[in-house]
Amino acid sequence: MFRTLAALVPKDKDLPERAWSNDVLARFLDDSIYDVLAYDFHQEYTDSNEYIPIAKRAPSVRYQLCKVVVSDSVSFLFSENHFPEIDCGDNGEEAEDTFAAIIKDTRLNETMLDAATRGSVGSACVWVRVLGSRLFFKALSTTYLTPTFKPDAPDTLAKVTEQYKVKGSVLREQGYAVADDELMSDWWFRREWDDKAETWFLPWRVKDDDATLKIDKAKTVKHNLGFVPMVWVLNLPGGDDVDGSCTFKGAVENSIEINYQLSQAGRGLKYSSSPTLVIKQDNPQAAQTKVVGDALIVPTEGDAKLLEIGGDAAKAVVEYTREIRKLALESIGGSRADADKLSAATSGRAMEMMNQSLIWLADKLRISYGEGALLKVLKMVAALSRTMKLVDSDGAPIKPIPEGVKITLKWPSYYAPTSTDRNEDANALNILTGANIMSQETATKAIAAVYDIEDTDAERALIAGEVADAQAAQMALAAAKPKPVVNKN
């Protein structure tokens, strides 16, 4: 069924094959793949009374299995409680504070969530811009993007090209001069990013095969950064140099099967609620059928029956789809935990063991979108901060990131610890610090993510202040306590 639906998606022979492939997978991700089917599921016959095969009807029940797996795995990467902490080493506290402020001000975690979601089809692109001295990040789909990497550095972009077709009417709305008789014609739109500029080209008609590319000087922007302000991300291992493996492709067929099976079950339940009436008569032209109240009167030689569907069939479909769902999730590493079977609070470690497959998937995605994307974006930001003056959304200046600062990512636990987990951690840290095996500072950093401690140095200063205040209070109390009177006799 996957190939049947994919074949209905228009394929442009003038675009690379990957553009069509990514488009098909993206339609499965946002559930728009069924828009290519002309009939709804309840439409069994055309206006000319021709039967419509089920394969040509869009399912009435939509279980977005692919989106569920992508959302679950992406949440383990860049959600509020899972975004990695930036570590710049022992002497990089100021740089860490600057990065933390930039991430919050620009909502970089939201951009990375979008990038990981879009990239689940195979690849994504993160675009870094400086507009009015402010940093902006944008996640781009790569359907119409083509990367070119440096020959001597295959992991570094030399150029990114965007090219796709638009109607002349769209170009006119964007301010281009398009003749009235060309409004419905197809035109090429193209722009390129390299280490010197973002170059726009004047659109040209698709039918003009020998057209010469002309630069749109009014929209071209020269930045002279010395690098392409983009990061190209491969989703998962197993693809090629341009696209990685799709997160959910192994579950597409099963997802389609689930949707159609559940749609058929719903169709059967509707028939059970309103069964079909069949009247049998030897001479239907001579006999007359009458309805009196709730009773149906037929001739003596006639017969009437209700065609019904038993409820067991619907139950069988539900059980069948559950098994398909399990197989699909197993094949792509999704979570198979059943919330209905969790009768009590479960520790973080137990939840990790229950969702081990999903965590393995998230581990691989952390490499792609963490080390492979977020880290590169932060290094790009550091380079920008040293070459131009940057400000945040309030106009406050952003301090330059010193050259040579080593940036690493520290990922939090996948599941928030329960009170039992926190108690065990506290006892362990207390023993380690008491035995001089671990410093108080390292212990504070170890639990910073759990207790939402953004600045461990400030937290240590507060602790020291509280300890000093407590000691001063004890000394004052001891000094104010009256001394016992000694009887010399």
PyMOL commands that set and color helices and strands:
alter all, ss='L'
color gray80, all
select helices_A, chain A and resi 2-8+17-29+33-36+54-56+65-78+93-106+108-121+168-173+180-182+249-273+311-332+339-341+348-354+356-387+419-434+440-446+456-480
alter helices_A, ss='H'
color red, helices_A
select strands_A, chain A and resi 39-40+57-58+85-87+123-131+134-141+145-150+153-167+186-193+197-200+204-205+221-222+230-234+276-280+290-292+295-297+303-307+390-391+397-398+408-410
alter strands_A, ss='S'
color yellow, strands_A
deselect
rebuild
show_as cartoon
